[in-house]
Amino acid sequence: MSTVPFFSPRLANAGVDLHEPVRRVLASYWYVLGSEVLAFEREYAEYLKVRHCVSVANGTDAIELALRAVGVAAGDRVAVTANAGFYGSTAVLKIGAAPVYVDVDASTLTMSCDQLQRALHTYSPKAIVVTHLYGQLADIEKIIKVATDAGVPVIEDCAQAHGAKRGDRFAGSYGALGCFSFYPTKNLGALGDGGAIVTDNEEWAGRLRQLRQYGWSTKYHVAINGGCNSRLDELQAAVLRAKLPQLDAWNDERRDIARRYNAAFAHLPVRCPSSLGSDYVAHLYVIRTERRDELRQFLAQRGIAAEVHYPVADHLQTVHDGGAEANALPVTETACSTVLSLPCFPGLAREETERVVGAVLGYFDEAGHS
Ligand SMILES: *Cc1c(COP(=O)(O)O)cnc(C)c1O
């Protein structure tokens, strides 16, 4: 019996000629911060309808540098959600700042605006990181309003939400800064690590260009503290340029799979993604069930890979030694024990999604749970 993989880099990269961009870079003998990087930054900014894109080495660096750009420093607090894989927390801790955790909305599993309002009041954070989890745009318009009233900048974590939009407005264009990862499994993925920050603010863009390269103002002149070496290389930029024109089609393909799953599972005692519109790019297709672990095992026995994003809430990670700051996070904690991600990626064949559907229905039939 063949297996249904959780993700396939071969299938996800099918239909794009990646040899040509690689050959182009090889022929140029220029590997770091060159014309491919400049062109990708321009093309990605154009795609997102924002003014500036500053590429970096990965998505976690993108969040860290974005926080530094808006002035977050050691000892500050930053509001983040606790169900998003600890990436935001990693960036906050790297600076020496402290994450304060905000619970999520039960329907989208993205930051709850009401809970954010309470956290702003209680903790006075210096910035807010909003994660568009699983490819679902958060309640970002409302969050921006609340944050603006409090005078606190919003950083969007768009690592799972390339191309997600409401109306004409893309994930990454709402907040002060939008952060992206181009890790190979993301909706726009490189052949290695990569990341970017987008913004309309020229001053922040300039600061980010300094921060990603040792804090330099010009070569060998160090102007600001907190700099590091975090650059996208020419090869990855060339590959991303070749893939960007396919992003919308790939997102449609992901959403089609999600649509099929949602329809098939409508009568089951599971909770499905809340949106199938343009504000959801189906980076992950996540259902929620009390019987998560049993279902996952049942699927594994039938050759279907399912994963958990994410099993441990940030505030309960042992690194905090029990000292994380948070109001109660009941929705987050329930989510961590019930979420299950099913295969959903471009190139996943119709028969394979049918197999996933059949197996999930089979589980609830057999177990008499429906
Ligand atoms: C992947 C991811 C990141 C981190 O990106 P890297 O490039 O792996 O550092 C950050 N946030 C979210 C939500 C992610 O899924």
The ligand as a MOL file (V3000), in Angstrom:
LIG
                    3D

  0  0  0     0  0            999 V3000
M  V30 BEGIN CTAB
M  V30 COUNTS 15 15 0 0 0
M  V30 BEGIN ATOM
M  V30 1 C 7.7830 28.4710 9.8150 0
M  V30 2 C 7.2780 29.5040 10.7280 0
M  V30 3 C 8.1080 30.4780 11.2960 0
M  V30 4 C 9.6060 30.4350 11.2350 0
M  V30 5 O 10.1770 30.4300 10.0030 0
M  V30 6 P 11.6570 29.8650 9.8260 0
M  V30 7 O 12.0000 30.2990 8.4340 0
M  V30 8 O 11.6050 28.3850 9.9740 0
M  V30 9 O 12.5220 30.5090 10.8380 0
M  V30 10 C 7.5400 31.4800 12.0420 0
M  V30 11 N 6.2230 31.5110 12.2790 0
M  V30 12 C 5.3940 30.5840 11.7980 0
M  V30 13 C 3.9380 30.6810 12.0930 0
M  V30 14 C 5.8890 29.5330 11.0080 0
M  V30 15 O 5.0520 28.6030 10.5400 0
M  V30 END ATOM
M  V30 BEGIN BOND
M  V30 1 1 1 2
M  V30 2 1 2 3
M  V30 3 2 2 14
M  V30 4 1 3 4
M  V30 5 2 3 10
M  V30 6 1 4 5
M  V30 7 1 5 6
M  V30 8 2 6 7
M  V30 9 1 6 8
M  V30 10 1 6 9
M  V30 11 1 10 11
M  V30 12 2 11 12
M  V30 13 1 12 13
M  V30 14 1 12 14
M  V30 15 1 14 15
M  V30 END BOND
M  V30 END CTAB
M  END
